Amino acid sequence: METSGFTTEQLDVREAIFKICSKYPDEYWAQHDESGEYPHELHADLAKDGWIGISLPEDLGGAGLGISEATMMLHTIAESGAGIAGAQSIHANVYATQPVAKFATPEQRQRMLPKLIAGESRTCFGVTEPNTGLETLKLRTQAKNDGDSYLISGQKIWISSAQISTKMVLLARTTPLESVTKPSEGLSLFFIDLDKSAPGLDLKRIKKMGGRAIDANEVFFDNYRIPSNTLIGSEGQGFKIVLHGMNAERCLLAGEALGLGYAALKRAASYAKERVVFGRPIGMNQGIQHPLAEAYMNLEAAKLATYHAARLYDNSAKDSSITQHAVGIACNSAKYLAAEAAFTACERAVLTHGGMGYAQEYHVERYLREVFVPRIAPVSREMIMNYIGEKALGLPRSY
């Protein structure tokens, strides 16, 4: 990857993260992908050096850096060979805490975030439900006020790292859908304990295609009791609050996709230089060379879009000329472009290896399995195109 134009802070992050990740080669990730074992060692090393709180305030123990630097961190983790699985081991701890840091009270921030930054606790993000999918405003999981607590009932799905998390950033409905005047009302945000021994909580791990070192889960709530002081902001304002973290997640996931794409392309180019057929390296053939060159250019273009979006996100807090409309378009565009570029790079890496691309020992098959994640989650390619059509081009809403 060409690193010209990055800030000193971003390059310092890249160097430091590569140094940590050098302890975890591709073989480590292949083994954990096969066993499904969580990469606790990487999480511990990142927490020890303060990277979990890279974008959280310094007064809480964080580094106080921006999403631009956090994107570089997750990009670098993925590029090291850890892939989406490695990056996802801390993904939610970086972006899901953004709305908590911004909208929680000072007392809540001190109570909720320092232990997470220190690696003593971990969080997951509880939004998606099986029967609503991308229709976030139709969420059905209920939080019923019960004196000094709430009772949570409902189901969440595709909740990463719930098995090892002790906390959850939860979006739940405090006003029935039928009773709200606006679709964006009635949802509230909570930062709750995820106590697996408590009544009313059950988890079921989902068997999945790739990234198997990071558990994905169905989470079932049945009158699960949480204290009322876990509410972030005001009742009914949860959707507006959680939007603060969604654009950040678009940037972070774009960075993870880029890292995976560059890792795949590096392996493909190396193999193409070494593999000799008919007396010449296969990389000398334009049928191999041109698809890889095109994949590289696509990644470089997506890289520019990604770090432009991250820069807009960070600067929007202090520059009133940068609108949230512009940030949303940039972040969604970046996620789409990076996911597509990474997919192309991973697919071509497998094809460059020929039959050996299907073998686990060359690792590119693992990259290809994992690269579907940024294409699908947290929002599909089609929904991003709907968004761009409406918000950037002014076309009629199509859904």
Secondary structure, DSSP 8 states (H G I E B T S, - for coil): ---TT--HHHHHHHHHHHHHHTTS-HHHHHHHHHH----HHHHHHHHHTT-TTTTS-GGGT-----HHHHHHHHHHHIIIIIHHHHHHHHHHHHHTTHHHHHHS-HHHHHHHSHHHHTTSS-EEEE---TTTTT-GGG---EEEEETTEEEEEEEEEEEETTTT-SEEEEEEESS-GGG-SSTTSSEEEEEEE--TTSTTEEEEE---SS-TTS-EEEEEEEEEEEEGGGEESSTTBHHHHHHHHHHHHHHHHHHHHHHHHHHHHHHHHHHHHH-EETTEEGGGSHHHHHHHHHHHHHHHHHHHHHHHHHHHHHHTTT-TTS-HHHHHHHHHHHHHHHHHHHHHHHHHHHHHHGGGGGSGGG-HHHHHHHTHHHHHSSS-HHHHHHHHHHHTT------
